[in-house]
Amino acid sequence: MGLDEIRSRIAAAEQAAGRAAGSVTLIAVSKVQPDDRVQAVLQAGQRVFGENYVQEAQGKWPGWRAAHPGVSVHMIGPLQSNKARAAVALFDAIHTLDRISLARKLAQQIADQSRNPQLFVQVNTGDEPQKAGILADELPGFLAECHALGLAPEGLMCIPPEDQDPVPHFRLLRRLAGENGLPLLSMGMSADFEAAIAEGATHVRVGSAIFGARDYG
């Protein structure tokens, strides 16, 4: 499909939803993609990328950033508490704040490193026991705990259940964000980003539709 087509579809979805052009940030999900594919997308002007694994991101983005000014790298995968130091050092945004133990680690590292990555709280909109994320009814209390630690999350993130219509989950996330005064919504992936934009997504996470299918070897 490719980057140009995804950009065109995002622009069309913004227009269809009556939203300003450029109001949605495209995060190109580069995890487990061959270097040549990522380099091609960098050369095409994409500057916001998403990674799921701290170690993988550490191995490539410091050098690529030096060669491509203005690159922003977002952590969109589960984050282990013992990787908080590396995550704060490397990422410009963390979309997977999902427990108070991680919040404490991030708060400490943000203070120690004088870095301030943008934070999104992951919400388990489907109440799935196997999935990370704060439950919807626990979100206000969790945000209060984050604020007490000196953290200031700016948005929410969700990954709807694979076997369900994602739209009700996007609407729930938008409602929760509005109720808690959070302006950013990270929702929507390759298969459903246009629906997410219609429901207010500010960040969409698109991987295979840009780069092609991943080879996990």
WORA-V290392 format. One record per residue. RES is the residue in one small letter. PHI is phi in degrees with one decimal (999 if undefined). PSI is psi in degrees with one decimal (* if undefined). OMEGA is omega in radians with two decimals (* if undefined). Layout:
res->RES phi->PHI psi->PSI omega->OMEGA
res->RES phi->PHI psi->PSI omega->OMEGA
//
This chain:
res->m phi->999 psi->-61.3 omega->2.98
res->g phi->98.8 psi->161.1 omega->-3.05
res->l phi->-62.1 psi->-45.1 omega->-3.08
res->d phi->-61.3 psi->-41.8 omega->-3.14
res->e phi->-66.1 psi->-41.0 omega->3.12
res->i phi->-63.4 psi->-42.7 omega->3.10
res->r phi->-60.4 psi->-41.5 omega->3.13
res->s phi->-64.6 psi->-40.7 omega->3.13
res->r phi->-68.2 psi->-36.4 omega->3.07
res->i phi->-63.7 psi->-44.9 omega->3.13
res->a phi->-60.8 psi->-41.5 omega->3.12
res->a phi->-66.5 psi->-38.9 omega->3.13
res->a phi->-67.6 psi->-39.2 omega->3.06
res->e phi->-59.2 psi->-47.0 omega->-3.11
res->q phi->-64.0 psi->-43.1 omega->-3.12
res->a phi->-63.5 psi->-31.7 omega->-3.13
res->a phi->-87.7 psi->1.7 omega->-3.13
res->g phi->71.0 psi->28.4 omega->-3.11
res->r phi->-103.9 psi->156.6 omega->-3.12
res->a phi->-65.1 psi->142.8 omega->3.06
res->a phi->-60.9 psi->132.9 omega->-3.14
res->g phi->84.0 psi->8.1 omega->-3.11
res->s phi->-79.5 psi->-11.4 omega->3.14
res->v phi->-109.5 psi->128.7 omega->3.10
res->t phi->-90.6 psi->124.8 omega->3.07
res->l phi->-87.7 psi->119.5 omega->3.02
res->i phi->-100.2 psi->112.6 omega->3.11
res->a phi->-82.0 psi->113.3 omega->-3.03
res->v phi->-83.0 psi->105.0 omega->-2.98
res->s phi->-100.7 psi->7.8 omega->-3.12
res->k phi->-58.1 psi->138.3 omega->3.05
res->v phi->55.3 psi->24.7 omega->3.08
res->q phi->-98.1 psi->143.4 omega->3.09
res->p phi->-59.0 psi->146.2 omega->-3.09
res->d phi->-56.0 psi->-37.5 omega->-3.07
res->d phi->-66.5 psi->-33.6 omega->3.10
res->r phi->-67.2 psi->-42.8 omega->-3.14
res->v phi->-66.6 psi->-41.2 omega->3.12
res->q phi->-61.2 psi->-37.9 omega->3.13
res->a phi->-63.8 psi->-39.4 omega->3.13
res->v phi->-71.4 psi->-36.4 omega->3.03
res->l phi->-60.9 psi->-45.2 omega->-3.13
res->q phi->-63.8 psi->-27.3 omega->3.12
res->a phi->-80.5 psi->-1.2 omega->3.02
res->g phi->103.8 psi->-2.4 omega->3.09
res->q phi->-67.7 psi->135.8 omega->-3.06
res->r phi->-126.8 psi->-2.4 omega->3.12
res->v phi->-118.3 psi->123.3 omega->-3.05
res->f phi->-129.3 psi->152.9 omega->3.12
res->g phi->-119.7 psi->138.8 omega->3.12
res->e phi->-129.9 psi->149.8 omega->-3.14
res->n phi->-103.4 psi->-16.9 omega->-3.00
res->y phi->-129.4 psi->125.4 omega->-3.09
res->v phi->-60.2 psi->-47.8 omega->-3.06
res->q phi->-62.9 psi->-42.0 omega->3.11
res->e phi->-61.9 psi->-44.4 omega->-3.13
res->a phi->-64.6 psi->-38.1 omega->3.12
res->q phi->-62.1 psi->-30.2 omega->-3.07
res->g phi->-77.5 psi->-14.4 omega->-3.07
res->k phi->-129.2 psi->-35.3 omega->-2.94
res->w phi->-76.1 psi->-31.4 omega->3.09
res->p phi->-56.5 psi->-43.8 omega->3.12
res->g phi->-70.1 psi->-42.8 omega->-3.12
res->w phi->-66.4 psi->-35.8 omega->3.09
res->r phi->-62.0 psi->-41.5 omega->-3.13
res->a phi->-60.8 psi->-33.7 omega->-3.11
res->a phi->-85.9 psi->-17.7 omega->-3.06
res->h phi->-132.8 psi->87.0 omega->-3.12
res->p phi->-56.8 psi->145.3 omega->3.08
res->g phi->89.7 psi->2.6 omega->3.13
res->v phi->-70.8 psi->138.6 omega->3.07
res->s phi->-122.5 psi->129.8 omega->-3.09
res->v phi->-116.8 psi->128.6 omega->-3.06
res->h phi->-113.1 psi->136.1 omega->3.03
res->m phi->-85.9 psi->117.2 omega->-3.09
res->i phi->-121.1 psi->3.9 omega->3.11
res->g phi->-106.7 psi->171.6 omega->3.12
res->p phi->-56.4 psi->137.3 omega->-3.08
res->l phi->-115.4 psi->119.0 omega->3.07
res->q phi->-73.9 psi->143.3 omega->-3.11
res->s phi->-59.7 psi->-33.9 omega->-3.12
res->n phi->-74.6 psi->-3.5 omega->3.06
res->k phi->-104.1 psi->9.0 omega->-3.08
res->a phi->-61.5 psi->-40.9 omega->-3.12
res->r phi->-60.5 psi->-49.5 omega->3.14
res->a phi->-64.6 psi->-37.8 omega->-3.11
res->a phi->-65.3 psi->-43.6 omega->3.13
res->v phi->-65.3 psi->-36.0 omega->3.14
res->a phi->-68.3 psi->-32.6 omega->-2.96
res->l phi->-100.3 psi->-41.9 omega->-2.92
res->f phi->-93.6 psi->146.4 omega->3.06
res->d phi->-88.0 psi->-19.5 omega->3.10
res->a phi->-150.3 psi->145.5 omega->3.08
res->i phi->-124.5 psi->117.5 omega->-3.04
res->h phi->-96.2 psi->0.7 omega->-2.93
res->t phi->-125.5 psi->40.9 omega->2.99
res->l phi->-73.5 psi->113.3 omega->-2.93
res->d phi->-137.9 psi->8.3 omega->3.14
res->r phi->-164.8 psi->155.7 omega->-3.03
res->i phi->-70.5 psi->-31.2 omega->3.11
res->s phi->-62.6 psi->-38.8 omega->3.09
res->l phi->-68.8 psi->-39.7 omega->3.12
res->a phi->-58.5 psi->-41.8 omega->3.13
res->r phi->-63.0 psi->-44.0 omega->-3.14
res->k phi->-63.9 psi->-43.5 omega->-3.14
res->l phi->-65.0 psi->-41.7 omega->3.14
res->a phi->-59.7 psi->-42.5 omega->3.14
res->q phi->-64.0 psi->-44.9 omega->-3.11
res->q phi->-70.2 psi->-36.4 omega->3.09
res->i phi->-61.6 psi->-41.2 omega->3.10
res->a phi->-68.2 psi->-44.5 omega->-3.08
res->d phi->-66.4 psi->-38.4 omega->-3.04
res->q phi->-95.4 psi->-7.2 omega->-3.08
res->s phi->53.6 psi->37.6 omega->3.03
res->r phi->-115.2 psi->153.2 omega->-3.04
res->n phi->-137.7 psi->71.6 omega->3.11
res->p phi->-63.1 psi->147.2 omega->3.06
res->q phi->-64.8 psi->137.7 omega->-3.07
res->l phi->-117.9 psi->134.6 omega->3.01
res->f phi->-119.4 psi->138.4 omega->3.04
res->v phi->-92.0 psi->126.9 omega->3.09
res->q phi->-80.2 psi->128.1 omega->-3.13
res->v phi->-111.4 psi->131.2 omega->3.10
res->n phi->-86.1 psi->80.3 omega->-3.01
res->t phi->-66.8 psi->-24.2 omega->-3.13
res->g phi->-93.8 psi->3.0 omega->-3.12
res->d phi->50.8 psi->45.3 omega->-3.09
res->e phi->-90.0 psi->122.4 omega->-3.04
res->p phi->-63.2 psi->-25.9 omega->-3.10
res->q phi->-88.4 psi->-4.1 omega->-3.03
res->k phi->-108.7 psi->143.1 omega->3.09
res->a phi->-70.2 psi->163.6 omega->3.06
res->g phi->127.6 psi->153.6 omega->3.08
res->i phi->-79.5 psi->137.2 omega->3.06
res->l phi->-70.5 psi->149.6 omega->-3.02
res->a phi->-55.5 psi->-43.1 omega->-3.07
res->d phi->-76.2 psi->-10.4 omega->3.11
res->e phi->-96.8 psi->-4.3 omega->-3.03
res->l phi->-62.9 psi->-47.1 omega->-3.13
res->p phi->-58.1 psi->-42.0 omega->3.12
res->g phi->-65.4 psi->-39.5 omega->3.13
res->f phi->-65.3 psi->-42.4 omega->3.11
res->l phi->-62.6 psi->-38.2 omega->3.10
res->a phi->-62.8 psi->-40.3 omega->3.09
res->e phi->-64.3 psi->-40.8 omega->3.10
res->c phi->-61.3 psi->-45.5 omega->-3.14
res->h phi->-62.6 psi->-37.0 omega->3.11
res->a phi->-63.6 psi->-27.5 omega->3.10
res->l phi->-84.4 psi->-3.7 omega->-3.11
res->g phi->91.5 psi->6.5 omega->3.10
res->l phi->-86.8 psi->150.9 omega->-3.14
res->a phi->-134.3 psi->76.2 omega->3.10
res->p phi->-56.3 psi->141.3 omega->-3.11
res->e phi->-107.2 psi->-11.4 omega->-3.07
res->g phi->-160.2 psi->-179.5 omega->3.12
res->l phi->-123.7 psi->154.0 omega->3.09
res->m phi->-133.2 psi->146.6 omega->3.02
res->c phi->-144.6 psi->157.2 omega->2.99
res->i phi->-126.6 psi->99.7 omega->-3.08
res->p phi->-61.5 psi->154.7 omega->3.06
res->p phi->-55.7 psi->140.0 omega->-3.05
res->e phi->-63.1 psi->-29.1 omega->-3.02
res->d phi->-97.8 psi->15.3 omega->-3.10
res->q phi->-126.7 psi->157.1 omega->3.00
res->d phi->-60.3 psi->124.1 omega->-3.10
res->p phi->-74.0 psi->-18.6 omega->-3.00
res->v phi->-59.8 psi->-45.5 omega->3.10
res->p phi->-59.8 psi->-31.3 omega->3.11
res->h phi->-71.4 psi->-40.5 omega->3.07
res->f phi->-63.0 psi->-40.5 omega->-3.14
res->r phi->-66.9 psi->-38.6 omega->3.09
res->l phi->-62.3 psi->-44.8 omega->-3.13
res->l phi->-62.7 psi->-41.7 omega->3.11
res->r phi->-62.4 psi->-41.8 omega->3.12
res->r phi->-63.5 psi->-44.7 omega->-3.14
res->l phi->-62.6 psi->-40.8 omega->3.12
res->a phi->-62.4 psi->-43.5 omega->3.13
res->g phi->-64.2 psi->-41.8 omega->-3.13
res->e phi->-65.2 psi->-26.7 omega->-3.08
res->n phi->-109.1 psi->11.7 omega->3.03
res->g phi->67.1 psi->34.5 omega->-3.11
res->l phi->-107.6 psi->124.9 omega->-3.01
res->p phi->-84.6 psi->-15.0 omega->-2.98
res->l phi->-110.7 psi->142.5 omega->3.14
res->l phi->-133.0 psi->112.3 omega->3.08
res->s phi->-97.7 psi->101.7 omega->-3.09
res->m phi->-159.3 psi->147.0 omega->-3.12
res->g phi->102.6 psi->130.9 omega->3.13
res->m phi->-129.8 psi->-165.2 omega->-3.00
res->s phi->-52.4 psi->-39.6 omega->-3.02
res->a phi->-85.1 psi->-15.3 omega->-2.99
res->d phi->-143.8 psi->19.0 omega->-3.04
res->f phi->-66.9 psi->-29.2 omega->3.13
res->e phi->-68.3 psi->-38.9 omega->3.05
res->a phi->-64.2 psi->-38.1 omega->3.12
res->a phi->-64.7 psi->-40.3 omega->3.11
res->i phi->-63.8 psi->-40.0 omega->3.09
res->a phi->-61.1 psi->-26.8 omega->-3.12
res->e phi->-98.2 psi->6.4 omega->2.99
res->g phi->109.5 psi->9.2 omega->3.14
res->a phi->-55.5 psi->136.7 omega->3.00
res->t phi->-101.7 psi->-20.6 omega->3.11
res->h phi->-135.5 psi->128.3 omega->3.05
res->v phi->-118.2 psi->143.9 omega->-3.01
res->r phi->-112.4 psi->103.3 omega->-3.02
res->v phi->-120.7 psi->123.9 omega->-3.12
res->g phi->-117.9 psi->-75.6 omega->-3.01
res->s phi->-62.5 psi->-30.9 omega->3.13
res->a phi->-69.1 psi->-18.2 omega->3.06
res->i phi->-95.9 psi->-50.0 omega->-2.96
res->f phi->-94.5 psi->-20.5 omega->-2.97
res->g phi->99.6 psi->171.3 omega->-3.09
res->a phi->-62.4 psi->144.1 omega->3.13
res->r phi->-81.0 psi->147.6 omega->3.06
res->d phi->-112.4 psi->104.2 omega->-3.11
res->y phi->-84.1 psi->1.3 omega->3.06
res->g phi->63.4 psi->* omega->*
//
